[in-house]
Amino acid sequence: MGPTNTSGAARQAERPAQAGTSPTSTPPGAPGPAPTSRKGAPVFVLNSLDGNVSVIDQATWTEIKRIPTGREPHHLYLTPDEKSVIVANAGADSLTFIDPRTGEEQRTLRGILDPYHLRFSPDMKWFVTAANRLNHIDIYRWDGTNPTLVKRIPTSKTPSHLWIDSKSTTIWASMQDSDELVAINLATQTLTSRVKTGPMPADVYVTPDDKTLLLGLTGSDGVEVYDVAGGKPPVLVRKILTGKGAHAFRSAGDGKHVYVSNRVANTISRINYLTFTVDATFPAPSGPDCMDISSDGKFIMVASRWAKKLTVIDVASQKVVRQVPVGKSPHGVWTLDHVARH
């Protein structure tokens, strides 16, 4: 669940503007050596209430350092050229670029209003952010180095999580406080459909064939399943019971499973999206939130939001095998050394 909508009125008066940069090194996207191996890349954990990022060595499972970002870093995403991971700092109106292999800070990009969630389109042309407090979605054109604002789309209350289909035609976005799922056409940059959902919709996951959309209901006890085949308006077809506070998804990388964290139930459910059934449940203490999966598929790394820890779960034994202390209210978790996303 994102920040409460307490300061939006004052900030809505700010007009759209192109982002400004304050580079500290060669910008991502500029000519340079090809990316090296993903093996052994650090794990990044975003400490939302500390305004920094914990960098964790996978070999020793220790925190190497913390990178200051700005207020409220919540989510992060890899640039298309794989040279940077972008941390979105919602409260600081900025993006922090970090080398995903070395954990070195690269630069800060300012002038991005309230970037709570973020995503690149698969065709690498568009960069999209959800303004959780300001109730809009921003579409930026991506030139390989910087985003340029093209369209700001008013939505409804508290846009939360984003997904873009594999053909880069549709943005799906959940509305956390108005209980809606909206669709935006990327070509026309217009909102094309809006459907009511269960309480407090959060993360969105679309199956690799673009036919089915899964929506986590943080205010309920499961995942709604929608038929979105052919780009039509979503049609609710069923609900999968997972646990109270169903929130964030992560692909298992095997072409048939996706994990969802249940923040209130303190579990993670593995959903078979070919049969729409839960086939495994894992303990995940202290408010499990965002997660990533090791490249061999053997471990789940999840933020324990209320315990200031990164929790590591062994998939085979379905047990917690270690916890790494991090900062306050850890949220986003990501490593370059992960399984395939689908």
C-alpha positions, 0 to 999 in steps of 0.5 A, a space after each residue: 500500500 502506498 502513502 496516504 493522500 495527505 499532501 496532494 492538494 498543495 502539489 497539484 498546483 505544480 505544472 508539468 515540466 520536462 525533467 532536469 538532470 544533475 549528472 554525476 557520471 556518464 549518463 546511462 544510454 551513452 556509448 560505452 562498454 557492453 553490460 557484463 554478466 548478471 551473476 552475483 549482482 547485489 540485491 537492492 532494498 529500498 528503505 522507504 522511511 529512511 530515504 535510502 537504498 541498502 546494497 546487499 552482497 549475495 555472497 555474504 548476505 551482508 549490507 555493503 552500504 546505503 545509498 541516499 536517494 531522497 524521500 520515499 523510495 518505493 519501487 525500482 526498474 531496470 533501464 532498457 540498456 541494462 546499465 542502470 536501475 532507476 529508483 523512484 523517490 516519490 516524496 523527493 520528485 526525483 529518480 536515482 540511477 544506480 549501476 545494477 552490477 556494482 551498486 555505484 550511484 550514477 546520477 539524480 534526475 529531478 522534476 519527476 512529480 511523485 514517482 511512486 511506481 514506474 515501468 518501461 514499455 517493452 518496445 523501450 520507447 516509453 517510460 511511465 510513472 504513477 503519481 500515488 498522491 497526486 492522482 495522475 499517470 505520466 507518460 514520458 518519451 524515452 530517448 535512451 538517456 532521459 525521459 521527456 514528459 509527453 502526457 499527464 493523465 488524470 486518473 482517480 484516487 491513488 494510482 498504485 501499480 502499473 503493467 504494460 502489455 507485451 506489444 506496448 499498446 496498453 497500460 494497466 493501472 490499479 487505483 488503490 483508494 477508488 477501487 478501480 482498474 484502468 486501461 490507457 492506450 499508449 498510442 493515443 495516450 488516453 484512458 480507455 476503460 475503467 472497471 470497479 475492483 475489490 478493496 484496495 487493489 495493488 499490484 498488477 500482473 499480466 500473463 505472457 500471452 496478454 490474455 489474463 490479468 491478475 490483481 492483488 487486493 490488499 484490502 481483501 484476501 486474494 487475487 482477482 482474475 480478469 479476461 483482457 484478451 485482445 485488449 478488450 475492457 477487463 472482465 472479472 472471471 474469478 477470484 483466487 484466495 491467497 491470504 489477507 493483504 494480497 499485494 505484490 507479484 513476481 514471476 517464478 520464471 518457469 512459464 506457469 507460476 507467479 508469486 504473490 505476497 500476502 502482507 497481513 497473512 504473513 505468507 507468500 502464495 505461488 499461483 499456477 496461472 495455467 490452472 488459477 490455483 495456489 499450489 504452494 504457500 511460504 511463510 514470510 514474516 512481518 508484512 511481506 511486500 515486494 520480492 525478487 527471485 534468485 536466478 536459479 529459482 531456489 530463493 525468494 528475497 522479500 521485504 519484511 516491511 514491519 521488521 526492517 529486514 530482507 527475508 530469504 526463503 528457500 523454495 524447496 523447503 518452504 522455510 525462511 533461511 536467513 534475514 538481513 537487517 536493512 532500514 525502515 519500512 523496506 519496500 522495493 526489492 530487486 537484483 539483476 541476478 534474477 529469474 526470467 520475468 515470464 
